[in-house]
Amino acid sequence: MPEGHSIHRLARAFADGFTGQVVRVSSPQGRFERGAELLDGRRLVATDAWGKQLFLGFAPAEAPEDAGADPATLWLRVHLGMYGAWTFAGDAQFTGPHAIGAPRVRIAEEETAVADDGEPSPAGEWRVPPPRGAVRARIVGDHGVADLTGPMACEVLDGAAAAREQARLGPDPLRPDADREVYVRAVRSSPSPVGVLLTDQTVIAGIGNIFRAELLFRSRIYPRRPGARVSAVKLRRVWDEAVELMSAAADSGRIVTTDAADRTAADERWYVYHRDGQDCLRCGWTVRAYELATRRVYWCPNCQRNH
């Protein structure tokens, strides 16, 4: 499942490639036909990411480009889940990524899928490529097309409903309006393991399995330690590290959590994630893994002691 930085990259891609344009929206697969009808012919006026969810605001065609808060604006909420993906194509003026989501090099969250960029028509005008696979929703703008496949959630909401969905989520480290102390209080008020709480989207939004393992390692926190027994100082450090590392990943499209001084090879991008059975890059102990909240969590028994 894409982590929060990938959804912020998606928001940027839509902002750069489609904002302000009156777009065509369809559902080649047919499962989003009613929603597509509601959005078709509207102007994309807002792109917003909150944790692992993307919110796209569509105003009436005659609305100004800054109509995101207008009551008439409708919102497309998309949660990619494990199998969803947005695939992009466009003409020479379109600068979006090829794809974000699955399929990708799963273990690395790489954006490696290649899209069909279409072909010029005989008159030299860019021609939108046909849909590939079961495309739930297709958005066509002036210079590009975005296809959504396999999402866990894809629905049209009014402004009030979109606000309610966002209110259910915890603070997102990549949002400028996020309140770090809300997350700190939520963790410290819970007896659940901190490794579970970090992937609870109502506690902190956007953290997935890679960042959970790496943030806990970098702050030397034992994954099964109850949240109530983790100091506020350490939790604030986890947040600050999340802001730094996730921001870098949002810019580059790659998750890299290791410091240059700790790398002995170019491919050592993580300290513990998917490195069970290998030596810890910092202390040399064997990295271990176990199941926690149905997902494997990776940790170093020496660097992350339960004390």
PENORMO-V892019 format. One line per field, one symbol per residue. ss: DSSP state (a for helix, b for strand, c for the rest). phi: phi as a letter, one per 40 degrees, with the letter a starting at -180 (. if undefined). A space follows every 10 residues. Layout:
ss=???
phi=???
This chain:
ss=cccaaaaaaa aaaaaaaccc cbcbbbcccc ccaaaaaaac ccbbbbbbbb ccbbbbbbbc cccccccccc cccbbbbbbc ccccbbbbbb ccccccccbb bccccaaacc ccccccccbb cccccbbccc ccccbbbbbb cccbbbbbbc ccbbbbbcaa aaaaaaaccc bbccccccca aaaaaaaacc ccbaaaaccc cccbbcccaa aaaaaaaacc cccccbaaac caaaaaaaaa aaaaaaaaaa aaccccccca aacccccccc ccccccccbc cccccbbbbb bbccbbbbbb ccccccc
phi=.dcdcccccc dccccccbdg ccbcbabdcg cbcccccccc gcbcbababb gcbbbbcbbd dccccbcdcc dccbbcbbbc gcbcabbbaa ccccbcccab hccacdcbfc bbcbcccgbc cdcgccbccc cbgcccabbb bcbabbbbbg ccaaabbccc cccccccccc cbdcccccbd cccdcccccb ccdcccccbc cccachcbcc cdcccccccf bcdccddcbc cccccccdcc ccdccccccc ccgbcbbccd cccbaccccb cbcfbcgbcc cbbgcccbaa cafgbcbbab cccbcca
